[in-house]
Amino acid sequence: MKETPPAKTTATAKAPAAKKAVANKTVAKKTAATKTVAKKAVTKKAAAKKTAPAKTSAAAKKTAPGKTAPARKPESRTAMVRRARRINRELAELYPYAHPELDFTNPFELLVATVLSAQTTDLRVNQTTPRLFARCPTPEDMAAMPPEELEELIRPTGFFRAKTKSLLGLSAALRDRFDGKVPGRLEDLVTLPGVGRKTANVVLGNAFGVPGITVDTHFGRLARRFGWTTAEDAEKVEADVAAIFPKSEWTMLSHRVVFHGRRVCHSRKPACGACAIAPLCPAYGEGETDPDKAKKLLKYELGGQPGQRLKPPPGYPGQPAPPLAAP
C-alpha cells in the first residue's frame, strides 16, 4: 500500500502563524523595553539618593548665613555667682585705690555733697563745696542761710533751686530732730529731705563704716552688663547684688564698679578692647574692641587725665582735679 504524502501548507495557512510570531516578538520587545526603563529609573533614584545633599537640621538652619545664632546655654546661678565674685577680685586688683570721689571731712559734708551730686559730676560738686562749707560748715549754719544766697553758692551743680530746698530742709531736720548730727542709721537718713537709699548708703558706708551698696547710674549699668541683675529699679538692683556678695564687700564693691563705669565701661561707647575683665563680661563687644582705639576712650587717671577730687586720698595714682575757675 502506498503512503500518502503530507499535504503542503498553503500560503493562506502560513499567514496566521507568521502574524502570531510577529505579535509575540513585539510584545517581548515592549516588555524588555519596559524592564529597561524601570531598571534605569531605579538606578537613577539610587544615584540621586547617594548624591543628594543632606537635609538641613534645625540647628543648621538657625546658624545659616543671615540668621541669628542660637542662644548660649543659660548660665547657672552658681556659675554666675562665681563669675561675679571673680570680677570683684579683678576690679580690686585694677583699682586698689578705689574711694568715694566726693571731697569731705565729716558726715555732714559728705551728706551735702552727695545730695548736690544728683544730675552732675562729682568733679563739679568738689569744685563747688569749698566755698559752700566755708560759709556754712554746720547744719545750724546752713539752715539759717537765706535761700537766695544758698542758690547762688550751689548754682554750678545745676538744679540749684530744688537742691537748695533739700539742703535747707535736711539741715533744719538735723538741727531739730538729731541735735545737729547726721544719724548713722538708714531708716533715719531716708527721712531727711532729698535723701534716698543711694545717698544714705553713700553716707553710711563712707562716713560710718556701715556696709551698703550704692546704686547710681554707673553701678546699675554695669550690674546689668555683668549679668548680675536684669532689673532697672535701683532698689531691686541693690537687692539682687546684695544676694551675690558678702556684706563685708558691699561698700568697696560699689566703689570699684563705679570706678570702672566712669573710666572704662562707659554708657555710650565702652572701651571693651582695653578692659581687664573682658573675658568675664557677657556684654563684651557692645563697645570698641580694637585695643588701640579702646585705649583712647579711657578716662581720668587711666587716660592720663586729672581725677574728680581736688584733694584725693593717699595712694591715688592720678592728678588732683583743678579748682573751679573764677567767674
C-alpha positions as CSV (number, residue, x, y, z in Angstrom):
1,M,0.0,0.0,0.0
2,K,1.4,3.4,-1.0
3,E,1.9,6.0,1.8
4,T,0.0,9.2,1.3
5,P,2.5,12.2,1.4
6,P,1.7,15.1,3.8
7,A,-0.4,17.9,2.4
8,K,1.6,21.0,1.5
9,T,0.9,24.1,3.7
10,T,-0.6,26.8,1.6
11,A,0.2,30.5,1.8
12,T,-3.2,31.1,3.4
13,A,-2.4,28.7,6.2
14,K,1.1,30.2,6.8
15,A,-0.2,33.8,7.3
16,P,-1.9,33.5,10.7
17,A,1.2,31.7,12.1
18,A,3.5,34.4,10.8
19,K,1.3,37.2,12.2
20,K,1.2,35.5,15.6
21,A,5.0,35.2,15.7
22,V,5.5,38.9,14.8
23,A,3.0,39.9,17.6
24,N,4.8,37.7,20.1
25,K,8.1,39.3,19.2
26,T,6.6,42.8,19.5
27,V,5.2,42.1,23.0
28,A,8.6,40.6,24.0
29,K,10.4,43.8,22.8
30,K,8.0,46.1,24.7
31,T,8.3,44.1,27.8
32,A,12.1,44.2,27.6
33,A,12.0,47.9,27.0
34,T,9.7,48.4,30.0
35,K,12.0,46.5,32.2
36,T,15.0,48.5,30.9
37,V,13.2,51.8,31.6
38,A,12.2,50.6,35.1
39,K,15.7,49.5,35.8
40,K,17.2,52.8,34.7
41,A,14.6,54.7,36.9
42,V,15.6,52.6,39.9
43,T,19.3,53.2,39.2
44,K,18.8,57.0,38.8
45,K,16.8,57.1,42.1
46,A,19.6,55.2,43.9
47,A,22.2,57.5,42.4
48,A,20.1,60.6,43.4
49,K,20.0,59.4,47.0
50,K,23.7,59.0,47.0
51,T,24.5,62.4,45.6
52,A,21.6,64.4,47.1
53,P,22.7,66.9,49.8
54,A,21.9,66.1,53.4
55,K,18.8,67.8,54.8
56,T,19.5,70.9,56.9
57,S,19.0,70.2,60.6
58,A,17.1,72.6,62.8
59,A,20.4,73.7,64.4
60,A,22.0,74.2,61.0
61,K,19.0,76.3,59.9
62,K,19.5,78.5,62.9
63,T,23.1,79.2,62.2
64,A,22.7,79.5,58.4
65,P,24.2,82.7,56.9
66,G,22.0,85.7,57.6
67,K,20.3,84.0,60.5
68,T,20.9,84.6,64.2
69,A,23.0,82.0,66.0
70,P,21.2,80.0,68.7
71,A,21.4,81.5,72.2
72,R,24.0,80.1,74.5
73,K,23.1,77.7,77.3
74,P,21.8,79.8,80.2
75,E,24.3,80.3,83.0
76,S,23.5,78.6,86.2
77,R,23.1,80.7,89.4
78,T,26.2,79.1,90.9
79,A,28.3,79.9,87.8
80,M,27.1,83.5,87.8
81,V,27.9,84.0,91.4
82,R,31.4,82.6,91.0
83,R,32.0,84.8,87.9
84,A,30.6,87.9,89.8
85,R,33.0,87.3,92.7
86,R,35.9,86.9,90.3
87,I,35.0,90.2,88.6
88,N,35.1,91.8,92.1
89,R,38.6,90.4,92.7
90,E,39.8,91.5,89.3
91,L,38.4,95.0,89.9
92,A,40.1,95.1,93.3
93,E,43.5,94.5,91.6
94,L,42.7,97.1,89.0
95,Y,41.6,99.7,91.4
96,P,43.3,99.2,94.8
97,Y,42.9,102.9,95.3
98,A,39.1,103.0,94.8
99,H,37.4,105.5,97.0
100,P,34.4,107.9,97.2
101,E,35.0,110.6,94.7
102,L,33.5,113.4,96.7
103,D,35.7,115.6,98.9
104,F,34.5,115.6,102.5
105,T,35.9,115.8,106.1
106,N,32.9,114.8,108.1
107,P,29.4,113.1,107.7
108,F,27.6,116.4,107.2
109,E,29.9,117.4,104.3
110,L,29.5,114.0,102.7
111,L,25.7,114.2,103.0
112,V,25.5,117.6,101.5
113,A,28.0,116.7,98.7
114,T,26.0,113.6,97.8
115,V,22.7,115.5,97.6
116,L,24.5,118.0,95.3
117,S,25.9,115.2,93.1
118,A,22.5,114.4,91.6
119,Q,22.4,115.2,87.8
120,T,26.0,116.4,87.7
121,T,29.6,115.1,88.1
122,D,31.5,114.6,91.4
123,L,34.1,116.9,90.0
124,R,31.7,119.8,89.7
125,V,30.5,119.2,93.2
126,N,34.0,119.1,94.6
127,Q,34.7,122.4,92.8
128,T,31.6,124.0,94.4
129,T,31.7,122.8,98.0
130,P,34.8,124.6,99.3
131,R,33.0,128.0,99.2
132,L,29.8,126.4,100.5
133,F,31.4,124.8,103.5
134,A,33.4,127.9,104.3
135,R,30.1,129.8,104.6
136,C,28.0,127.1,106.4
137,P,30.1,124.4,108.0
138,T,27.3,123.1,110.2
139,P,23.6,122.1,109.8
140,E,22.7,125.1,112.0
141,D,24.6,127.5,109.7
142,M,23.0,126.1,106.6
143,A,19.5,126.1,107.9
144,A,19.8,129.7,108.8
145,M,21.1,130.8,105.3
146,P,18.7,132.8,103.1
147,P,17.6,130.6,100.1
148,E,18.9,133.1,97.5
149,E,22.4,133.0,99.0
150,L,22.5,129.2,99.1
151,E,21.2,129.0,95.5
152,E,24.0,131.3,94.3
153,L,26.6,129.2,96.1
154,I,25.5,125.9,94.6
155,R,24.4,127.2,91.2
156,P,27.3,125.4,89.3
157,T,25.9,122.0,90.2
158,G,22.6,122.6,88.3
159,F,19.0,122.2,89.5
160,F,20.1,124.6,92.3
161,R,16.6,125.6,93.3
162,A,15.4,122.1,94.0
163,K,18.7,121.3,95.7
164,T,18.5,124.4,97.8
165,K,15.1,123.3,99.1
166,S,16.5,119.9,100.0
167,L,19.6,121.3,101.7
168,L,17.6,123.7,103.8
169,G,15.1,121.0,104.7
170,L,17.7,118.4,105.7
171,S,19.8,120.9,107.7
172,A,16.7,122.0,109.7
173,A,15.8,118.4,110.3
174,L,19.3,117.6,111.6
175,R,19.1,120.7,113.8
176,D,15.7,120.0,115.2
177,R,15.5,116.2,115.3
178,F,19.0,114.9,115.6
179,D,20.8,117.5,117.6
180,G,22.7,118.8,114.6
181,K,24.3,115.4,114.0
182,V,24.0,113.2,110.9
183,P,22.3,109.9,112.0
184,G,24.1,106.6,111.4
185,R,21.0,104.5,110.6
186,L,19.4,104.0,107.2
187,E,15.9,104.4,108.5
188,D,16.7,107.8,109.9
189,L,18.7,109.1,107.0
190,V,15.9,108.4,104.4
191,T,13.5,110.6,106.4
192,L,15.6,113.7,105.6
193,P,14.5,115.8,102.6
194,G,16.3,114.9,99.4
195,V,17.9,111.7,100.9
196,G,17.1,108.4,99.3
197,R,18.6,104.9,99.7
198,K,21.5,105.7,97.4
199,T,22.5,108.8,99.3
200,A,22.0,107.1,102.7
201,N,24.2,104.1,101.6
202,V,27.0,106.5,100.5
203,V,27.0,108.2,103.9
204,L,26.7,105.0,105.9
205,G,29.4,103.2,104.0
206,N,31.9,106.0,103.9
207,A,31.3,108.1,107.0
208,F,30.1,105.4,109.4
209,G,31.7,102.2,108.1
210,V,28.3,100.5,107.7
211,P,28.3,98.3,104.6
212,G,26.0,99.4,101.8
213,I,25.6,99.1,98.0
214,T,25.4,102.4,96.2
215,V,23.3,102.0,93.0
216,D,23.9,105.0,90.8
217,T,23.7,105.1,87.0
218,H,27.1,103.6,86.6
219,F,26.6,100.8,89.1
220,G,23.2,99.8,87.7
221,R,24.5,99.8,84.1
222,L,27.5,97.6,84.9
223,A,25.4,95.2,87.1
224,R,23.2,94.6,84.1
225,R,26.1,94.2,81.7
226,F,27.8,91.8,84.0
227,G,24.6,89.7,84.2
228,W,24.2,90.2,88.0
229,T,20.6,91.5,87.5
230,T,18.1,92.4,84.8
231,A,16.3,95.0,87.0
232,E,16.1,98.7,86.2
233,D,14.7,99.8,89.6
234,A,17.6,100.8,91.9
235,E,16.2,99.0,95.0
236,K,15.8,95.8,93.0
237,V,19.3,96.1,91.7
238,E,20.6,96.6,95.2
239,A,18.7,93.5,96.5
240,D,19.9,91.3,93.6
241,V,23.6,92.3,94.0
242,A,23.4,92.1,97.8
243,A,22.4,88.4,97.4
244,I,25.6,87.7,95.4
245,F,28.3,89.2,97.6
246,P,29.1,89.0,101.3
247,K,28.1,92.1,103.2
248,S,31.7,93.0,104.1
249,E,32.3,93.6,100.3
250,W,29.3,95.9,99.6
251,T,30.9,99.3,100.1
252,M,34.2,98.6,98.3
253,L,32.4,96.7,95.6
254,S,30.3,99.9,94.9
255,H,33.5,102.0,94.6
256,R,35.2,99.5,92.3
257,V,32.2,99.1,90.0
258,V,31.6,102.9,89.8
259,F,35.3,103.5,89.1
260,H,35.2,101.0,86.2
261,G,32.0,102.5,84.9
262,R,33.5,106.0,84.8
263,R,36.8,105.0,83.4
264,V,36.3,102.1,81.1
265,C,32.7,100.7,80.8
266,H,31.1,103.9,79.6
267,S,27.4,104.2,78.8
268,R,27.5,105.0,75.1
269,K,30.9,103.5,74.0
270,P,32.5,101.2,76.4
271,A,36.3,100.5,75.9
272,C,35.9,96.8,75.6
273,G,39.3,96.3,73.9
274,A,41.1,97.9,76.9
275,C,39.0,96.2,79.6
276,A,40.9,94.0,82.1
277,I,37.7,91.9,82.8
278,A,36.6,91.5,79.2
279,P,36.9,87.6,79.4
280,L,34.4,87.6,82.3
281,C,31.9,90.0,80.7
282,P,28.8,88.7,78.8
283,A,28.4,92.2,77.2
284,Y,31.9,92.2,75.6
285,G,31.6,93.6,72.1
286,E,29.0,96.3,72.9
287,G,31.8,98.8,72.6
288,E,35.1,99.3,70.9
289,T,37.1,96.1,70.7
290,D,40.2,97.3,68.9
291,P,42.8,97.7,71.7
292,D,44.4,100.9,70.3
293,K,41.0,102.6,69.6
294,A,39.7,101.5,73.0
295,K,42.7,102.9,74.9
296,K,41.8,106.3,73.6
297,L,38.4,106.1,75.3
298,L,39.8,105.6,78.8
299,K,39.1,108.5,81.3
300,Y,40.6,110.1,84.4
301,E,43.8,108.5,85.6
302,L,43.6,105.6,83.2
303,G,43.5,108.1,80.3
304,G,46.2,110.3,81.8
305,Q,43.7,113.0,82.9
306,P,43.0,114.6,86.3
307,G,40.7,112.8,88.6
308,Q,37.5,114.2,90.2
309,R,38.8,115.1,93.6
310,L,40.6,118.3,94.4
311,K,42.1,116.5,97.4
312,P,42.4,112.9,96.5
313,P,43.3,110.4,99.3
314,P,46.8,109.0,99.7
315,G,47.7,106.4,97.1
316,Y,45.7,107.8,94.3
317,P,47.8,107.5,91.1
318,G,46.2,110.3,89.2
319,Q,46.4,114.1,89.2
320,P,44.2,116.2,91.5
321,A,41.3,118.0,89.8
322,P,41.6,121.8,89.3
323,P,39.5,124.2,91.3
324,L,36.5,125.9,89.8
325,A,37.6,128.7,87.5
326,A,36.7,132.2,88.8
327,P,33.6,133.7,87.1
